[in-house]
Amino acid sequence: MSTHTIFILGLILFDGVAVGLAIWQYWTVRPTKQDGNDEASALARASAKDPGHPEG
């Protein structure tokens, strides 16, 4: 094999590993549908009562 072929194969391998790592990272942090955490956060509940600025 020539050095160009080895370089291209190494580049393809590196890109494949990088894409695989990105997919794995996304898969571990993605929200699940069975989480059951549908309650609004305290910040969202407070913002409906107090918008934080005067009207007028």
C-alpha positions in Angstrom: 0.0 0.0 0.0 1.2 3.5 -0.7 1.4 6.2 1.9 -1.6 8.0 0.4 -3.8 4.9 0.8 -2.8 4.5 4.4 -3.4 8.2 5.1 -6.9 8.0 3.5 -7.7 4.8 5.5 -6.5 6.5 8.7 -8.7 9.5 8.0 -11.7 7.4 7.4 -11.1 5.4 10.6 -10.6 8.7 12.6 -13.8 10.2 11.1 -15.7 7.0 11.9 -14.6 7.0 15.5 -15.4 10.7 15.9 -19.0 10.2 14.5 -19.4 7.1 16.6 -18.4 8.9 19.8 -20.7 11.8 18.9 -23.7 9.4 18.5 -22.8 7.7 21.7 -22.6 11.0 23.6 -26.0 12.1 22.2 -27.5 8.7 23.1 -26.4 9.0 26.7 -27.7 12.5 27.3 -31.0 12.4 25.3 -34.2 12.6 27.3 -36.1 9.4 27.6 -39.9 9.2 27.1 -40.3 7.1 30.3 -38.7 9.8 32.4 -42.1 11.0 33.9 -40.5 14.4 34.8 -43.3 16.5 33.2 -43.7 18.9 36.2 -42.7 22.5 35.4 -39.6 23.8 37.1 -39.7 26.3 39.9 -38.3 29.0 37.6 -41.1 28.4 35.1 -43.8 28.5 37.9 -42.4 31.7 39.4 -42.2 33.5 36.0 -45.9 33.2 35.4 -46.6 35.0 38.7 -43.9 37.6 38.6 -42.7 38.7 35.1 -39.8 40.6 36.6 -40.4 44.0 35.1 -43.1 46.7 35.6 -45.8 47.1 33.0 -46.7 50.5 31.8 
